[in-house]
Amino acid sequence: MSTDLPNPDEITQTRREAIADTIHPISAEQMRELGNALFPTLDNPWREKFFALLDENPGATFHHATTDDPIHILYCDAQNRGMWFTPGSGMGPLQPKGLAILKELVGKKS
């Protein structure tokens, strides 16, 4: 019996490779511009979470990366916190497995 379901490990590996290729530091100003573009309305619940992450970590280095499917990743190494988003579709916090991958990749870039 054949299934057309993707293999989760293969998806993770593909995304990990894309993140490794695209991860880069992003300035606080660039983060604010991105946040305003992602959340143009003040009543979006994720707008508050996005800007709280930025405001709670002044001077911290944030990183941005993208995958091929196209998911964007924002990560703050100082707090080991981050979020993923697909523009116009959805977003959420990075889970422990994703945080570990980001911590490792950012460490390699340093």
Secondary structure as GFF3:
##gff-version 3
##sequence-region A 1 110
A	DSSP	alpha_helix	8	22	.	.	.	ID=ss1
A	DSSP	beta_strand	24	26	.	.	.	ID=ss2
A	DSSP	alpha_helix	28	38	.	.	.	ID=ss3
A	DSSP	alpha_helix	45	55	.	.	.	ID=ss4
A	DSSP	beta_strand	62	66	.	.	.	ID=ss5
A	DSSP	beta_strand	72	76	.	.	.	ID=ss6
A	DSSP	beta_strand	81	86	.	.	.	ID=ss7
A	DSSP	beta_strand	90	93	.	.	.	ID=ss8
A	DSSP	alpha_helix	96	109	.	.	.	ID=ss9
###
